[in-house]
Amino acid sequence: MDKPLAGALVWFRRDLRCVDHAALYHALKVAREVWCAFVFDRDILDPLLEAGGRADRRVEFIHDSVLELAAGLRALAARHGLAAAGLIVRHGRAVDEIPRLARQLHAQAVYANHDDDPAALARDAQVRGALADAGIALHTSKDHVVFERSELLSGSGEPYRVFTPYKSAWLSKLDAFYLSGYPVERHAKSLAALPASEAQELPTLESLGFEHTNLHQLRLNGGSASGEALLRDFLSRIDRYHETRDFPALKGPSYLSMHLRFGTVSVRTLAREAHARMQAGSRGAANWLAELVWRDFFHQILHHYPHVAGAAFKPEAGSLHWEHGRHADALFAAWAEGRTGYPLVDAAMAQINQTGYMHNRLRMVAASFLVKHLGIDWRRGEAYFARHLNDFDLAANNGGWQWVASTGCDAQPWFRIFNPVTQSEKFDPGGRFIRRYLPQLGALPDKLIHAPWLAGPADLAAAGVELGRDFPRPLVQHDEARVRTLARFAAMKAAR
Ligand SMILES: Cc1cc2nc3c(=O)[nH]c(=O)nc-3n(C[C@H](O)[C@H](O)[C@H](O)COP(=O)(O)OP(=O)(O)OC[C@H]3O[C@@H](n4cnc5c(N)ncnc54)[C@H](O)[C@@H]3O)c2cc1C
């Protein structure tokens, strides 16, 4: 059958792979010639550089992934007897580069996958307008999540605001259709040769203004091959996920979040693998699939309630009085630099500061400490995580912070306040995680490592620890902080 379009351009963004890719599949299916492009977007990268962030693991990960994507497209074309296909790479403003490129190529349409972050939606609206001026269509599709936007609504046609019924609806709607991948290979013959004017050399990280980080030392590599290797490794232990996931010293979770963030793995592949194992009775797989449901849940929350990016989901939480001024700034700095005196919190902050990753249990404990022990506005913590997390994703990060701060939909009740010491005793019982990040506490016995200030002078001396010198004294007392937080939330309730 004749294809209706002569030429189309696929614009890659947070979907850096060439297998099971919705936009690529749709374009290849309808167009006789398909070009692929990626823009290192100055609107995103320049502010990072201006803030002094030349060493950014995320940019390096994207750069790795773009190189691999270009090679993957060349290999895909070669398997179909086509020469010189590949990826067109630009360094500029996407809002200018994509319309310009589409015009140069005489593409009739541009294909991309949805990105529901408010800034991405604004960018896409601008690109759509510029393309429309040239008579070129912009088609976008779901790719990043299993269910999105209004695909799942409650019986009354409202978005779900509570996770459990959302999860039930998600699982009931899931079937082979939603789990099957897009067979890009089937239509690959439409991949077009790169225009002669296109440089074959892709930009280096340095030419983009960035430098290498410790990404590779951390054994984090961009690209689908590395994502697939992590998945294979995780599938060998997924059945134990429910038992291991909460213990940061164990290799429990998948560590796939960065790959999910940048689309180097397909969420459909992940959901399919987990679902099949769940059907076969794996509790670990069922628990893990539920995490992918949380991911969809927060994405649909951001879509339906975009005010959450910047404000509490619950309007009454807008009246909460947070600590402010120089004292609050000092508390915030101590938290960010891992100087709270609570070993699990400080080890968690060391993990994010050194690696850009933080275990999920620790994200909850560290975030809760900032909000409910130090009384600092959750948005300051959210912004810190956004700057430092390799897997930063607005929907998930905002959802996580608002859950912890009790300001979100289906959030933790406000009177529930994690005790960082009991969390530490429960989830890092032997102190292995703490010792990894706080070696100065390494010689303390297991039972004292969670709260060194409770150790007697002899124990501290035997472990070579002097409080205030080797490790801070606790910044706040748990019981006092708890009372202050309960009062803060009680005042909010009274003001309603
Ligand atoms: C305060 C806070 C901030 C967070 N910020 C982010 C963030 O910016 N980006 C991010 O991807 N996740 C975030 N999370 C969720 C979660 O901590 C991470 O997804 C997880 O730790 C990533 O590690 P993993 O891939 O090994 O997870 P796994 O346990 O293997 O989970 C698999 C995948 O499920 C998804 N997922 C797991 N838990 C959640 C969750 N609670 N909400 C949404 N998706 C989830 C992630 O995509 C993750 O990669 C945050 C959680 C909290 C409490």
The ligand as an ORCA input file, in Angstrom:
! r2SCAN-3c Opt
* xyz 0 1
  C      10.823     12.307     47.909
  C      10.876     11.370     46.723
  C      11.356     11.826     45.507
  C      11.396     10.972     44.395
  N      11.869     11.468     43.195
  C      11.865     10.663     42.109
  C      12.313     11.153     40.850
  O      12.663     12.323     40.689
  N      12.339     10.283     39.799
  C      11.928      8.987     39.930
  O      11.967      8.236     38.938
  N      11.466      8.518     41.091
  C      11.438      9.299     42.186
  N      11.009      8.796     43.384
  C      10.484      7.423     43.434
  C      11.507      6.318     43.773
  O      12.216      6.648     44.923
  C      12.474      6.048     42.638
  O      11.775      5.849     41.440
  C      13.313      4.797     42.888
  O      14.015      4.911     44.096
  C      14.272      4.591     41.729
  O      15.069      3.479     41.928
  P      14.852      2.107     41.129
  O      14.760      2.353     39.682
  O      15.919      1.193     41.599
  O      13.424      1.690     41.682
  P      12.584      0.346     41.613
  O      12.189      0.028     43.004
  O      13.267     -0.707     40.850
  O      11.261      0.820     40.869
  C      11.079      0.657     39.460
  C      10.628      1.935     38.834
  O       9.335      2.288     39.289
  C       9.214      3.700     39.352
  N       8.937      4.074     40.741
  C       9.319      3.414     41.853
  N       8.811      4.016     42.948
  C       8.112      5.080     42.507
  C       7.359      6.091     43.145
  N       7.201      6.120     44.479
  N       6.802      7.056     42.396
  C       6.919      7.035     41.047
  N       7.617      6.099     40.385
  C       8.204      5.132     41.103
  C      10.549      4.287     38.919
  O      10.466      4.610     37.562
  C      11.511      3.132     39.155
  O      12.633      3.161     38.321
  C      10.947      9.642     44.513
  C      10.457      9.191     45.744
  C      10.438     10.047     46.839
  C       9.910      9.530     48.155
*
